[in-house]
């Protein structure tokens, strides 16, 4: 299985953020934003936005004299001891913040050993999660999560997955033609969220955006009750804009 390396806005943001973190880490006694801009080559306006995000996520801290130093979250994720637990806790806090900002249940999903796996989620009574009435592993053709993960595989990887999982009709909106699904996956723009408009479950709409880090295929998704379908595209765009902190946590 090979990946389809198609650039996304979150990935560009993550690459820039990593450059900023590398610059800050080189200056153990602190570095000014002017010095960061000069050494990283990132413009002032762009850098201001990145530093705001990095401070919010506790990857950098600002000292009393205005210099930037590495933050607690970077230290925890950079440590070999307890990294997995630290990463899980960091991602959960990020998901809970996203849930509240987009007003929807949010999920992280990975493509592991040839299967779809929802690894973490954040929901609430006001933002209920999807009822998994059919195992997500066998319904990739009908979910935003599954389709987002499949778009990141090459053609052979997609065909292999569909050969192992029959495309059952889950609702009247479900695509059951592998030819049609493969065509849509092939033409899906990398920077545009993948949508599920009641294809998996009547009464639920979903959106997903890729968060591929290295060779790991992943996505960030949200779900809404169908009565809030009018908010889906706006929420999906916000999710896409906000995916960089999740991808950054995975990349560190």
Backbone as CSV, one residue per row, in Angstrom:
resi,resn,N_x,N_y,N_z,CA_x,CA_y,CA_z,C_x,C_y,C_z
1,UNK,0.849,-1.205,0.000,0.000,0.000,0.000,0.876,1.244,0.000
2,UNK,0.613,2.171,-0.893,1.342,3.433,-0.927,0.384,4.573,-0.615
3,UNK,0.949,5.683,-0.158,0.130,6.859,0.148,0.034,7.761,-1.068
4,UNK,-1.066,8.493,-1.122,-1.213,9.556,-2.101,-0.721,10.835,-1.413
5,UNK,0.467,11.322,-1.766,0.992,12.509,-1.094,0.440,13.771,-1.759
6,UNK,-0.678,14.236,-1.238,-1.290,15.450,-1.759,-1.298,16.473,-0.634
7,UNK,-0.685,17.654,-0.843,-0.551,18.623,0.235,-1.900,19.169,0.698
8,UNK,-2.014,19.420,1.980,-3.213,20.020,2.558,-2.801,21.227,3.374
9,UNK,-3.768,22.121,3.637,-3.475,23.310,4.440,-2.929,22.953,5.826
10,UNK,-3.546,21.971,6.534,-2.998,21.607,7.841,-1.551,21.127,7.767
11,UNK,-1.209,20.404,6.681,0.154,19.891,6.581,1.135,21.034,6.372
12,UNK,0.771,22.019,5.556,1.635,23.186,5.374,1.818,23.913,6.702
13,UNK,0.729,24.093,7.465,0.804,24.766,8.756,1.703,23.998,9.709
14,UNK,1.599,22.681,9.686,2.411,21.843,10.566,3.882,21.956,10.225
15,UNK,4.200,21.940,8.931,5.600,22.067,8.512,6.179,23.403,8.981
16,UNK,5.393,24.484,8.852,5.843,25.795,9.314,6.004,25.808,10.834
17,UNK,5.040,25.207,11.538,5.094,25.178,13.001,6.316,24.394,13.477
18,UNK,6.647,23.305,12.809,7.832,22.530,13.183,9.110,23.340,12.985
19,UNK,9.145,24.149,11.934,10.309,25.026,11.720,10.454,26.030,12.854
20,UNK,9.314,26.567,13.299,9.341,27.513,14.421,9.836,26.816,15.683
21,UNK,9.313,25.617,15.956,9.717,24.876,17.158,11.202,24.519,17.123
22,UNK,11.699,24.144,15.961,13.120,23.830,15.832,13.969,25.060,16.134
23,UNK,13.513,26.225,15.681,14.240,27.469,15.931,14.234,27.795,17.422
24,UNK,13.056,27.684,18.053,12.955,27.981,19.491,13.820,27.013,20.292
25,UNK,13.805,25.725,19.911,14.558,24.710,20.657,16.074,24.945,20.587
26,UNK,16.532,25.556,19.492,17.973,25.827,19.354,18.436,26.902,20.329
27,UNK,17.504,27.767,20.739,17.845,28.888,21.627,17.329,28.573,23.034
28,UNK,18.123,27.877,23.815,17.663,27.400,25.126,17.377,28.534,26.107
29,UNK,17.986,29.692,25.884,17.746,30.820,26.795,16.664,31.766,26.287
30,UNK,16.035,31.414,25.148,14.951,32.237,24.615,15.320,32.911,23.307
31,UNK,14.306,33.181,22.483,14.519,33.795,21.184,13.343,34.715,20.870
32,UNK,13.611,35.853,20.260,12.553,36.823,19.946,11.848,36.428,18.660
33,UNK,10.647,36.995,18.472,9.917,36.708,17.244,10.663,37.210,16.017
34,UNK,11.406,38.291,16.157,12.188,38.818,15.040,13.264,37.822,14.619
35,UNK,13.931,37.234,15.627,14.967,36.241,15.335,14.357,34.974,14.732
36,UNK,13.178,34.570,15.238,12.512,33.384,14.688,12.175,33.605,13.218
37,UNK,11.648,34.795,12.910,11.285,35.115,11.526,12.509,35.059,10.622
38,UNK,13.623,35.614,11.103,14.840,35.644,10.286,15.389,34.231,10.060
39,UNK,15.419,33.424,11.104,16.021,32.096,10.997,15.117,31.082,10.291
40,UNK,13.809,31.232,10.451,12.881,30.270,9.846,12.451,30.664,8.444
41,UNK,12.568,31.952,8.131,12.133,32.432,6.824,10.630,32.599,6.698
42,UNK,9.934,32.573,7.839,8.473,32.716,7.834,8.113,34.188,8.045
43,UNK,7.182,34.694,7.226,6.775,36.094,7.304,6.158,36.459,8.646
44,UNK,6.226,37.734,8.978,5.804,38.222,10.293,4.345,37.897,10.592
45,UNK,3.451,38.166,9.651,2.020,37.934,9.892,1.737,36.443,10.086
46,UNK,2.335,35.616,9.249,2.176,34.170,9.362,2.753,33.672,10.690
47,UNK,3.904,34.204,11.054,4.568,33.788,12.290,3.725,34.141,13.511
48,UNK,3.103,35.314,13.502,2.249,35.726,14.626,1.128,34.719,14.854
49,UNK,0.502,34.274,13.756,-0.576,33.289,13.855,-0.055,31.965,14.405
50,UNK,1.104,31.516,13.909,1.682,30.246,14.361,2.069,30.306,15.835
51,UNK,2.679,31.407,16.252,3.091,31.536,17.649,1.882,31.566,18.585
52,UNK,0.797,32.193,18.137,-0.430,32.211,18.945,-0.932,30.782,19.149
53,UNK,-0.935,29.991,18.065,-1.380,28.598,18.167,-0.430,27.782,19.056
54,UNK,0.864,27.972,18.882,1.842,27.203,19.650,1.790,27.547,21.136
55,UNK,1.501,28.800,21.454,1.341,29.178,22.873,0.067,28.568,23.442
56,UNK,-1.016,28.621,22.669,-2.291,28.054,23.133,-2.154,26.560,23.398
57,UNK,-1.371,25.878,22.563,-1.195,24.432,22.701,-0.060,24.071,23.663
58,UNK,0.564,25.073,24.279,1.646,24.887,25.271,2.915,24.281,24.673
59,UNK,3.131,24.486,23.358,4.377,24.041,22.748,5.486,25.066,22.956
60,UNK,5.103,26.334,23.077,6.066,27.375,23.438,5.471,28.225,24.561
61,UNK,6.346,28.887,25.297,5.939,29.829,26.332,6.688,31.129,26.101
62,UNK,6.128,32.214,26.598,6.763,33.518,26.455,7.251,33.974,27.820
63,UNK,8.507,34.382,27.894,9.089,34.824,29.149,8.686,36.271,29.431
64,UNK,9.035,36.751,30.600,8.659,38.107,31.011,9.202,39.169,30.055
65,UNK,10.353,38.900,29.452,10.930,39.898,28.535,10.475,39.700,27.094
66,UNK,9.502,38.792,26.872,8.916,38.624,25.542,9.560,37.578,24.667
67,UNK,10.627,36.928,25.149,11.290,35.894,24.360,10.483,34.593,24.431
68,UNK,10.702,33.738,23.444,9.997,32.455,23.385,10.931,31.320,23.785
69,UNK,10.408,30.402,24.611,11.131,29.191,25.009,10.200,27.996,24.804
70,UNK,10.765,26.796,24.801,9.928,25.613,24.623,8.978,25.441,25.802
71,UNK,7.792,24.904,25.507,6.755,24.772,26.517,6.624,23.362,27.068
72,UNK,5.731,23.225,28.031,5.537,21.953,28.736,5.097,20.825,27.800
73,UNK,4.154,21.127,26.894,3.630,20.081,25.998,4.732,19.528,25.103
74,UNK,5.614,20.394,24.625,6.712,19.934,23.770,7.664,19.053,24.566
75,UNK,7.930,19.427,25.812,8.820,18.630,26.658,8.237,17.239,26.900
76,UNK,6.924,17.163,27.159,6.291,15.869,27.437,6.262,14.979,26.200
77,UNK,5.921,15.573,25.042,5.859,14.772,23.818,7.248,14.394,23.313
78,UNK,8.230,15.208,23.653,9.594,14.939,23.212,10.307,13.921,24.069
79,UNK,9.711,13.551,25.192,10.321,12.587,26.100,9.941,11.161,25.697
80,UNK,10.919,10.273,25.682,10.648,8.877,25.323,9.790,8.198,26.381
81,UNK,9.990,8.573,27.631,9.249,7.954,28.722,7.845,8.554,28.833
82,UNK,6.834,7.706,28.705,5.459,8.168,28.851,4.933,8.958,27.675
83,UNK,5.612,8.872,26.511,5.189,9.683,25.367,3.797,9.310,24.882
84,UNK,3.509,8.003,24.804,2.217,7.572,24.278,1.060,8.111,25.125
85,UNK,1.221,8.038,26.435,0.180,8.562,27.318,0.062,10.073,27.184
86,UNK,1.206,10.748,27.097,1.207,12.211,26.942,0.532,12.615,25.637
87,UNK,0.813,11.857,24.565,0.210,12.157,23.265,-1.301,11.961,23.329
88,UNK,-1.735,10.873,23.921,-3.169,10.602,24.018,-3.880,11.703,24.807
89,UNK,-3.291,12.126,25.913,-3.898,13.179,26.734,-3.918,14.507,25.981
90,UNK,-2.820,14.809,25.263,-2.754,16.066,24.502,-3.811,16.061,23.403
91,UNK,-3.928,14.950,22.675,-4.919,14.868,21.608,-6.335,14.978,22.168
92,UNK,-6.573,14.381,23.332,-7.916,14.433,23.912,-8.290,15.865,24.278
93,UNK,-7.348,16.603,24.854,-7.625,18.019,25.185,-7.899,18.824,23.916
94,UNK,-7.125,18.547,22.875,-7.324,19.253,21.605,-8.691,18.924,21.017
95,UNK,-9.070,17.638,21.062,-10.380,17.226,20.547,-11.515,17.889,21.316
96,UNK,-11.393,17.969,22.626,-12.446,18.592,23.430,-12.581,20.072,23.093
97,UNK,-11.452,20.740,22.839,-11.510,22.133,22.410,-12.161,22.277,21.053
98,UNK,-11.839,21.372,20.127,-12.456,21.383,18.800,-13.952,21.119,18.885
99,UNK,-14.341,20.146,19.706,-15.767,19.840,19.900,-16.533,21.093,20.295
100,UNK,-15.969,21.849,21.212,-16.660,23.049,21.698,-16.645,24.174,20.668
101,UNK,-15.545,24.288,19.908,-15.463,25.400,18.948,-16.309,25.153,17.702
102,UNK,-16.403,23.895,17.250,-17.211,23.613,16.052,-18.637,23.192,16.400
103,UNK,-18.891,22.894,17.679,-20.239,22.508,18.094,-20.664,21.167,17.531
104,UNK,-19.739,20.192,17.549,-20.020,18.865,17.000,-19.123,17.843,17.678
105,UNK,-19.546,16.586,17.667,-18.666,15.507,18.115,-17.514,15.399,17.131
106,UNK,-16.301,15.172,17.631,-15.119,15.087,16.766,-14.365,13.785,17.042
107,UNK,-13.656,13.314,16.023,-13.024,11.995,16.076,-11.648,12.040,15.419
108,UNK,-10.729,11.207,15.924,-9.485,10.900,15.216,-9.579,9.451,14.769
109,UNK,-9.289,9.209,13.511,-9.319,7.848,12.980,-8.013,7.564,12.267
110,UNK,-7.581,6.297,12.345,-6.348,5.881,11.677,-6.642,4.664,10.811
111,UNK,-5.812,4.475,9.794,-5.887,3.262,8.976,-4.757,2.360,9.443
112,UNK,-5.099,1.357,10.259,-4.110,0.512,10.906,-4.246,-0.936,10.444
113,UNK,-3.159,-1.484,9.934,-3.151,-2.887,9.483,-4.312,-3.182,8.528
114,UNK,-4.574,-2.240,7.621,-5.594,-2.448,6.602,-7.022,-2.276,7.067
115,UNK,-7.212,-1.664,8.252,-8.564,-1.480,8.773,-8.775,-0.055,9.288
116,UNK,-10.036,0.394,9.230,-10.427,1.693,9.775,-10.563,1.563,11.289
117,UNK,-9.937,2.474,12.025,-10.013,2.438,13.484,-10.204,3.856,14.019
118,UNK,-11.325,4.091,14.724,-11.521,5.366,15.417,-10.786,5.261,16.742
119,UNK,-9.712,6.023,16.895,-8.829,5.859,18.050,-9.188,6.765,19.217
120,UNK,-9.768,7.933,18.951,-10.181,8.842,20.018,-11.343,9.691,19.536
121,UNK,-12.148,10.152,20.475,-13.245,11.054,20.111,-13.586,11.924,21.315
122,UNK,-14.304,13.005,21.030,-14.825,13.872,22.084,-16.264,14.221,21.731
123,UNK,-17.176,13.893,22.629,-18.580,14.224,22.416,-19.134,14.840,23.689
124,UNK,-20.404,15.149,23.681,-21.082,15.723,24.848,-22.581,15.565,24.610
125,UNK,-23.406,15.799,25.629,-24.857,15.734,25.400,-25.327,16.673,24.289
126,UNK,-24.660,17.819,24.163,-25.039,18.777,23.115,-24.427,18.427,21.766
127,UNK,-23.415,17.564,21.772,-22.737,17.155,20.539,-22.566,15.637,20.569
128,UNK,-23.667,14.884,20.363,-23.611,13.423,20.497,-22.794,12.767,19.386
129,UNK,-22.111,11.671,19.738,-21.326,10.943,18.739,-22.253,10.045,17.908
130,UNK,-21.712,9.569,16.800,-22.458,8.682,15.916,-22.720,7.346,16.616
131,UNK,-23.928,6.828,16.459,-24.234,5.487,16.937,-23.636,4.485,15.948
132,UNK,-22.628,3.719,16.384,-21.945,2.776,15.493,-22.811,1.524,15.311
133,UNK,-23.818,1.667,14.489,-24.758,0.557,14.314,-24.227,-0.510,13.351
134,UNK,-23.269,-0.114,12.515,-22.520,-1.066,11.690,-21.041,-0.779,11.933
135,UNK,-20.272,-1.807,12.201,-18.849,-1.675,12.505,-18.165,-0.762,11.479
136,UNK,-17.456,0.258,11.973,-16.772,1.190,11.075,-15.752,0.482,10.186
137,UNK,-15.239,-0.654,10.624,-14.226,-1.359,9.827,-14.797,-1.900,8.515
138,UNK,-16.099,-2.171,8.492,-16.695,-2.750,7.276,-17.549,-1.738,6.515
139,UNK,-17.537,-0.480,6.959,-18.419,0.517,6.327,-17.665,1.749,5.841
140,UNK,-16.386,1.567,5.491,-15.582,2.706,5.028,-16.199,3.377,3.803
141,UNK,-16.870,2.590,2.965,-17.465,3.136,1.739,-18.591,4.122,2.030
142,UNK,-19.133,4.081,3.258,-20.311,4.897,3.580,-20.025,6.021,4.555
143,UNK,-18.836,6.062,5.162,-18.549,7.075,6.180,-17.554,8.108,5.668
144,UNK,-17.654,9.324,6.198,-16.679,10.356,5.856,-15.291,9.931,6.313
145,UNK,-15.214,9.328,7.498,-13.939,8.832,8.020,-13.323,7.834,7.050
146,UNK,-14.094,6.821,6.683,-13.580,5.784,5.796,-13.149,6.325,4.448
147,UNK,-13.969,7.184,3.870,-13.639,7.727,2.545,-12.405,8.625,2.616
148,UNK,-12.253,9.386,3.708,-11.066,10.230,3.857,-9.808,9.374,3.949
149,UNK,-9.882,8.283,4.704,-8.727,7.388,4.810,-8.420,6.732,3.471
150,UNK,-9.456,6.290,2.763,-9.241,5.637,1.472,-8.657,6.587,0.429
151,UNK,-9.014,7.874,0.487,-8.436,8.829,-0.480,-6.926,8.925,-0.328
152,UNK,-6.421,8.586,0.865,-4.986,8.722,1.123,-4.187,7.474,0.723
153,UNK,-4.895,6.431,0.300,-4.223,5.239,-0.224,-4.058,5.365,-1.739
154,UNK,-3.180,4.556,-2.299,-3.104,4.525,-3.754,-4.242,3.653,-4.300
155,UNK,-4.353,3.588,-5.627,-5.483,2.868,-6.240,-5.500,1.394,-5.812
156,UNK,-4.326,0.771,-5.769,-4.255,-0.641,-5.387,-4.697,-0.834,-3.943
157,UNK,-4.315,0.095,-3.072,-4.710,0.011,-1.671,-6.213,0.138,-1.494
158,UNK,-6.827,1.025,-2.278,-8.279,1.184,-2.215,-8.990,-0.082,-2.691
159,UNK,-8.519,-0.614,-3.815,-9.148,-1.815,-4.361,-9.008,-2.994,-3.398
160,UNK,-7.847,-3.077,-2.760,-7.632,-4.149,-1.790,-8.630,-4.040,-0.644
161,UNK,-8.832,-2.818,-0.150,-9.765,-2.636,0.964,-11.184,-3.030,0.548
162,UNK,-11.615,-2.545,-0.602,-12.977,-2.833,-1.052,-13.170,-4.319,-1.370
163,UNK,-12.108,-4.989,-1.779,-12.208,-6.423,-2.050,-12.423,-7.212,-0.763
164,UNK,-11.932,-6.660,0.348,-12.060,-7.349,1.633,-13.360,-7.008,2.360
165,UNK,-14.012,-5.911,1.945,-15.222,-5.467,2.647,-16.330,-5.162,1.627
166,UNK,-17.347,-5.995,1.626,-18.455,-5.819,0.685,-19.158,-4.486,0.954
167,UNK,-19.503,-3.769,-0.112,-20.136,-2.452,0.004,-21.641,-2.621,0.215
168,UNK,-22.029,-2.820,1.447,-23.449,-3.019,1.761,-24.207,-1.703,1.700
169,UNK,-25.487,-1.769,1.316,-26.339,-0.577,1.309,-26.859,-0.359,2.727
170,UNK,-26.400,0.721,3.364,-26.784,1.012,4.745,-27.972,1.962,4.823
171,UNK,-28.065,2.870,3.847,-29.221,3.771,3.724,-29.498,3.941,2.233
172,UNK,-30.530,4.675,1.915,-30.845,4.905,0.496,-29.797,5.798,-0.179
173,UNK,-28.919,6.444,0.623,-27.890,7.335,0.074,-26.540,6.645,-0.104
174,UNK,-26.406,5.412,0.367,-25.112,4.716,0.330,-24.702,4.369,-1.104
175,UNK,-23.443,4.654,-1.444,-22.876,4.224,-2.723,-22.483,2.754,-2.602
176,UNK,-22.963,1.923,-3.509,-22.624,0.499,-3.470,-21.859,0.051,-4.715
177,UNK,-21.592,0.967,-5.625,-20.821,0.658,-6.827,-19.349,0.986,-6.565
178,UNK,-18.487,-0.038,-6.630,-17.071,0.241,-6.386,-16.490,1.149,-7.470
179,UNK,-16.982,1.016,-8.701,-16.504,1.875,-9.789,-16.825,3.344,-9.501
180,UNK,-18.065,3.619,-9.045,-18.455,4.994,-8.729,-17.678,5.514,-7.530
181,UNK,-17.541,4.702,-6.498,-16.818,5.141,-5.305,-15.361,5.428,-5.636
182,UNK,-14.707,4.535,-6.358,-13.296,4.737,-6.713,-13.116,6.008,-7.537
183,UNK,-14.066,6.285,-8.434,-14.012,7.501,-9.247,-14.099,8.746,-8.366
184,UNK,-14.986,8.704,-7.389,-15.146,9.855,-6.494,-13.928,10.036,-5.588
185,UNK,-13.380,8.947,-5.119,-12.185,9.035,-4.273,-11.023,9.617,-5.066
186,UNK,-10.897,9.196,-6.314,-9.802,9.669,-7.168,-9.893,11.166,-7.426
187,UNK,-11.120,11.673,-7.549,-11.313,13.086,-7.892,-11.471,13.986,-6.666
188,UNK,-11.389,13.413,-5.458,-11.564,14.193,-4.243,-10.375,15.143,-4.032
189,UNK,-10.592,16.467,-4.022,-9.483,17.399,-3.779,-8.958,17.218,-2.352
190,UNK,-7.629,17.220,-2.189,-7.017,16.959,-0.884,-7.425,17.990,0.166
191,UNK,-7.609,19.245,-0.259,-7.885,20.309,0.703,-9.370,20.479,1.016
192,UNK,-10.229,19.675,0.390,-11.682,19.791,0.591,-12.165,18.653,1.496
193,UNK,-12.900,18.943,2.563,-13.387,17.881,3.443,-14.256,16.868,2.703
194,UNK,-14.120,15.599,3.078,-14.984,14.533,2.560,-16.270,14.535,3.379
195,UNK,-17.416,14.394,2.706,-18.706,14.461,3.399,-19.427,13.117,3.371
196,UNK,-20.248,12.899,4.386,-21.179,11.763,4.444,-22.545,12.366,4.745
197,UNK,-23.396,12.374,3.747,-24.734,12.959,3.891,-25.753,11.839,4.058
198,UNK,-25.842,11.332,5.280,-26.750,10.229,5.633,-26.453,8.962,4.833
199,UNK,-25.195,8.741,4.477,-24.812,7.529,3.756,-24.598,6.360,4.719
200,UNK,-24.137,6.682,5.945,-23.897,5.640,6.946,-25.126,5.425,7.826
201,UNK,-25.727,6.524,8.247,-26.879,6.414,9.148,-27.881,7.517,8.851
202,UNK,-29.145,7.154,8.742,-30.201,8.147,8.573,-30.223,9.019,9.828
203,UNK,-30.236,10.334,9.609,-30.277,11.245,10.747,-28.938,11.818,11.143
204,UNK,-27.857,11.422,10.435,-26.519,11.904,10.783,-25.756,12.321,9.529
205,UNK,-25.058,13.473,9.621,-24.161,13.906,8.553,-22.765,14.079,9.153
206,UNK,-21.750,13.853,8.328,-20.376,13.862,8.831,-19.448,14.520,7.811
207,UNK,-18.263,14.912,8.298,-17.207,15.438,7.430,-15.868,14.991,7.994
208,UNK,-14.868,14.835,7.120,-13.540,14.402,7.565,-12.459,15.072,6.717
209,UNK,-11.310,15.332,7.366,-10.158,15.922,6.682,-8.925,15.080,7.007
210,UNK,-7.976,14.957,6.067,-6.797,14.114,6.305,-5.830,14.723,7.303
211,UNK,-5.201,13.875,8.120,-4.121,14.302,9.012,-2.980,13.285,8.903
212,UNK,-2.503,13.083,7.694,-1.434,12.118,7.455,-0.108,12.666,7.973
213,UNK,0.556,11.858,8.812,1.876,12.210,9.327,2.850,11.113,8.938
214,UNK,3.789,11.421,8.034,4.726,10.405,7.567,4.000,9.306,6.819
215,UNK,4.221,8.060,7.246,3.591,6.921,6.579,2.281,6.530,7.251
216,UNK,1.873,7.280,8.268,0.642,6.962,8.999,-0.546,7.683,8.371
217,UNK,-1.573,6.916,7.986,-2.771,7.483,7.374,-3.799,7.768,8.471
218,UNK,-4.269,9.003,8.522,-5.246,9.358,9.544,-6.195,10.437,9.069
219,UNK,-7.246,10.686,9.835,-8.153,11.787,9.520,-8.799,12.311,10.799
220,UNK,-9.271,13.515,10.694,-10.004,14.195,11.755,-11.412,14.395,11.230
221,UNK,-12.415,14.040,12.036,-13.794,14.073,11.542,-14.741,14.684,12.548
222,UNK,-15.943,15.030,12.065,-17.005,15.524,12.936,-18.324,14.937,12.475
223,UNK,-19.280,14.896,13.392,-20.630,14.447,13.033,-21.658,15.393,13.636
224,UNK,-22.786,15.513,12.928,-23.884,16.378,13.355,-25.215,15.667,13.115
225,UNK,-26.190,15.896,13.985,-27.544,15.419,13.664,-28.019,16.103,12.387
226,UNK,-28.839,15.414,11.597,-29.229,15.930,10.292,-29.957,17.270,10.393
227,UNK,-30.611,17.539,11.535,-31.292,18.845,11.671,-30.294,20.002,11.726
228,UNK,-28.995,19.689,11.907,-27.953,20.722,11.870,-27.124,20.630,10.585
229,UNK,-27.662,19.958,9.582,-26.917,19.763,8.333,-26.523,21.090,7.686
230,UNK,-27.308,22.136,7.929,-26.980,23.444,7.343,-25.659,23.989,7.891
231,UNK,-25.183,23.451,9.019,-23.914,23.897,9.612,-22.727,23.055,9.162
232,UNK,-22.985,21.984,8.408,-21.932,21.009,8.145,-20.739,21.599,7.412
233,UNK,-20.979,22.278,6.316,-19.841,22.773,5.519,-19.040,23.819,6.278
234,UNK,-19.713,24.689,6.994,-18.997,25.699,7.775,-18.180,25.025,8.891
235,UNK,-18.794,24.032,9.562,-18.091,23.303,10.619,-16.914,22.522,10.047
236,UNK,-17.101,21.932,8.859,-16.037,21.163,8.215,-14.864,22.063,7.845
237,UNK,-15.148,23.253,7.341,-14.080,24.200,6.999,-13.310,24.613,8.257
238,UNK,-14.046,24.820,9.356,-13.389,25.188,10.613,-12.532,24.036,11.119
239,UNK,-13.046,22.807,10.984,-12.277,21.631,11.383,-10.981,21.547,10.573
240,UNK,-11.081,21.798,9.286,-9.906,21.759,8.410,-8.878,22.804,8.832
241,UNK,-9.358,24.015,9.135,-8.447,25.081,9.577,-7.809,24.745,10.917
242,UNK,-8.514,23.965,11.732,-8.055,23.682,13.090,-7.316,22.354,13.215
243,UNK,-7.061,21.692,12.090,-6.444,20.356,12.134,-4.955,20.399,12.435
244,UNK,-4.311,21.546,12.213,-2.862,21.619,12.378,-2.369,21.208,13.765
245,UNK,-3.033,21.622,14.877,-2.534,21.188,16.192,-2.558,19.675,16.370
246,UNK,-3.561,19.003,15.803,-3.633,17.546,15.903,-2.478,16.921,15.119
247,UNK,-2.278,17.382,13.909,-1.207,16.861,13.062,0.154,17.153,13.681
248,UNK,0.286,18.317,14.305,1.544,18.692,14.939,1.877,17.749,16.100
249,UNK,0.857,17.407,16.906,1.074,16.479,18.015,1.563,15.136,17.514
250,UNK,1.021,14.684,16.385,1.393,13.394,15.814,2.798,13.439,15.196
251,UNK,3.189,14.636,14.735,4.460,14.765,14.020,5.654,14.958,14.955
252,UNK,5.411,15.423,16.167,6.522,15.709,17.100,7.144,14.420,17.606
